[in-house]
Amino acid sequence: MSKIGVLGGTFDPIHDGHLALGQAACDLLKLDRVLFVPAARPPHKVNDRVTDAVIRCEMVQLAIAGNPHFELSRAELDRPGLSYTIDTLRDLAATAELGKPHELYLILSVESLLGFHEWEDPTAILDLARVAALPRPGTPTPDRAWLTRHFPGREDRFLYLDGFHLSHASRELRALAARGRSLRYLVPSAVADYIKKSGLYLDRPELILKRPIEPDDIPVDPAT
């Protein structure tokens, strides 16, 4: 029986937090491998402009290179229609040898877990995989009462990972890149170089968030 972690997402772009989450799950759950699954057509972003799936896939491949426990899955890129996790898990379960089912873990941040009950067929997801969630600063961690309210009798299908907290989000990195700022030390070096050389996000003014504080913005005490 293989223990497999499934870490899906838009990965626009993939960053160090994604990799740290994958590694934490691998270590704490004793996984044989972690599959990074870029969503080709995220159902919750059908009205948003998302970077081409092939480009996001290339960034994931660059990011995970060198880690023998990390693998890229093109399942959602090669499958037509919207990218639903339940379809990916069913496809993955079907690859197991007869009598040797995979032990699957769906790896999430608690931010994603809070909306999990609104996903496509979450009950079927729990039939196929346990959910391993990692806390995120500023986001409440669902307690057992929350799990019971949404998934009565299935509380044991959820577990929380410990060890570190995710701190930055892809949308913040896109905003930095749109302003021409470097993403080094926020994403893997190979991904930072890819984004810089390709000019990815530079033609996206709508990505720019509120301008960060610059030195000239800091008031000076007249007494100094």
BAVO-275965 format. One record per residue (C-alpha): residue in three letters; x, y, z. Coordinates in steps of 0.001 Angstrom, whole numbers. Each point is the difference from the previous one (the first is absolute). Example, Ala and Ser with C-alpha at 12.3 -4.5 7.8 and 13.67 -1.06 7.14 Angstrom:
<sites>
ALA;12300;-4500;7800
SER;1370;3440;-660
</sites>
This chain:
<sites>
MET;0;0;0
SER;1380;3403;-1015
LYS;-581;3053;2177
ILE;-547;2930;-2355
GLY;-578;3660;756
VAL;-1992;2055;-2493
LEU;761;3718;10
GLY;-2098;1814;-2553
GLY;-306;3669;-803
THR;171;2680;-2624
PHE;3732;525;738
ASP;-40;3463;-1558
PRO;2826;26;915
ILE;1139;-2915;2132
HIS;1961;1307;2992
ASP;2124;-1161;2920
GLY;-3074;-379;2211
HIS;-1417;-2637;-2360
LEU;3268;-1922;94
ALA;296;261;3776
LEU;-3572;-1248;330
GLY;784;-2965;-2228
GLN;3150;-815;1959
ALA;-1758;318;3371
ALA;-2700;-2396;-1148
CYS;2600;-2390;-1375
ASP;1933;-43;3273
LEU;-2892;-62;2464
LEU;-2167;-2493;-1890
LYS;2904;-2164;-1211
LEU;-1121;333;-3619
ASP;1678;-1841;-2832
ARG;-620;2921;-2338
VAL;-1810;3296;-322
LEU;-1770;799;-3262
PHE;-187;3662;-972
VAL;-3129;361;-2118
PRO;-414;3316;-1867
ALA;-3663;759;-660
ALA;-531;565;-3713
ARG;-3404;1681;378
PRO;-658;837;3669
PRO;-3799;1;527
HIS;209;2830;2555
LYS;1879;2231;-2434
VAL;-2025;-382;-3173
ASN;-442;3778;-243
ASP;3598;832;908
ARG;2971;361;-2286
VAL;2323;-2877;844
THR;3458;-571;-1453
ASP;64;-2643;-2721
ALA;19;-3498;1495
VAL;3068;-1060;-1979
ILE;2025;2887;1460
ARG;-1163;-796;3537
CYS;897;-3632;-580
GLU;3506;996;-1115
MET;483;2057;3167
VAL;-1078;-2949;2170
GLN;2452;-2278;-1795
LEU;2820;2484;613
ALA;-980;405;3650
ILE;-89;-3683;942
ALA;3096;-1063;-1940
GLY;2516;-1704;2254
ASN;-2463;-1303;2594
PRO;-398;-3763;-531
HIS;-3296;-52;1915
PHE;-1664;2690;-2111
GLU;-1678;-720;-3326
LEU;-1938;2078;-2505
SER;-3416;-1336;-989
ARG;-1546;1177;-3263
ALA;-3310;-1717;807
GLU;-2029;3203;-31
LEU;1826;1437;-3012
ASP;-686;-3075;-2095
ARG;-3634;-369;1083
PRO;-2636;2131;-1767
GLY;-2458;2167;1900
LEU;308;1725;3352
SER;2634;-1290;2420
TYR;-1701;-1762;2895
THR;2007;-1703;2746
ILE;-2443;-2899;218
ASP;705;-924;-3634
THR;3756;91;635
LEU;-305;-2233;3056
ARG;-2184;-2478;-1867
ASP;2516;-151;-2836
LEU;2827;-502;2475
ALA;-1851;-2700;1937
ALA;-606;-1852;-3271
THR;3762;-304;-577
ALA;503;-2171;3091
GLU;773;-3670;-433
LEU;-2787;-2455;800
GLY;-72;-613;3729
LYS;2555;2752;672
PRO;-1952;3260;211
HIS;1850;3283;408
GLU;-224;1754;3351
LEU;-820;3537;-1130
TYR;340;3290;1862
LEU;-1392;3254;-1353
ILE;2326;2773;1166
LEU;-1573;3420;654
SER;460;3207;1918
VAL;-2716;661;2579
GLU;-1058;2932;-2177
SER;-1033;-2525;-2643
LEU;-1441;-2346;2616
LEU;-2476;2681;1121
GLY;-1629;-201;-3427
PHE;414;-3741;-454
HIS;-3675;-746;682
GLU;-851;2009;-3144
TRP;2308;-2008;-2271
GLU;-1270;-2415;-2607
ASP;-1121;-3177;1856
PRO;2056;429;3201
THR;-1516;-3136;1529
ALA;1345;-2092;-2861
ILE;3389;1679;461
LEU;13;-1175;3620
ASP;-812;-3524;-1165
LEU;3190;-6;-2055
ALA;2409;2110;2061
ARG;665;1461;3405
VAL;374;3775;146
ALA;3242;1341;1472
ALA;-208;3732;694
LEU;2655;2486;1051
PRO;-781;3095;2116
ARG;426;3450;-1530
PRO;634;3260;1894
GLY;-3147;2072;349
THR;-2298;-2848;-1018
PRO;-2030;-1847;2652
THR;632;-3731;194
PRO;-3264;-1965;-164
ASP;-647;-1830;3258
ARG;-1725;-3329;504
ALA;-3392;1692;311
TRP;466;1504;-3479
LEU;956;-3382;-1408
THR;-3006;-1634;1652
ARG;-2355;2664;-1325
HIS;1134;-449;-3589
PHE;1123;-3646;-14
PRO;-1732;-1874;2831
GLY;1595;-3350;677
ARG;2967;755;-2270
GLU;2094;2029;2439
ASP;2732;-2638;0
ARG;606;642;-3704
PHE;1594;3350;880
LEU;3343;689;1621
TYR;2156;3064;548
LEU;3655;324;-852
ASP;2349;1645;2466
GLY;3395;1629;-247
PHE;-335;3285;-1908
HIS;-2536;2453;-1362
LEU;-547;1137;-3564
SER;590;3744;-159
HIS;-279;1288;-3565
ALA;-2459;-471;-2831
SER;394;-256;-3765
ARG;-2168;3086;-545
GLU;2508;2079;1979
LEU;2859;-1367;-2086
ARG;-1838;775;-3245
ALA;-465;3568;1241
LEU;3732;334;671
ALA;924;-1440;-3385
ALA;-2490;2315;-1736
ARG;1938;2928;1475
GLY;3271;-1424;-1269
ARG;1159;-1102;3439
SER;2188;-3070;491
LEU;-1546;-3145;1473
ARG;3340;-1460;1055
TYR;-134;-1630;3443
LEU;-3792;-206;-334
VAL;-94;-2581;-2776
PRO;2657;-2534;-1028
SER;2898;1670;-1838
ALA;-779;-1799;-3257
VAL;-3584;1278;141
ALA;1122;3558;823
ASP;2342;-81;-3011
TYR;-2774;-1376;-2238
ILE;-2402;2770;1043
LYS;2645;2708;-475
LYS;1219;-1199;-3399
SER;-3494;-541;-1389
GLY;-1415;3236;1408
LEU;-2891;-2005;1399
TYR;-2585;2200;1770
LEU;1554;3269;-1240
ASP;-2914;612;-2380
ARG;-2524;-427;2810
PRO;-616;3414;1668
GLU;-3197;-1358;1544
LEU;2147;-2232;2201
ILE;1653;2869;1826
LEU;-1205;260;3583
LYS;238;3043;2240
ARG;3483;1476;-341
PRO;2320;-1145;2793
ILE;1517;2615;2298
GLU;3124;1634;-1363
PRO;2648;1825;2089
ASP;-1274;3398;-1169
ASP;-3455;-806;1419
ILE;1263;-288;3574
PRO;-649;3250;1906
VAL;3054;1687;1432
ASP;-59;1265;3572
PRO;731;3735;-233
ALA;2009;-243;3196
THR;2565;-2301;-1581
</sites>
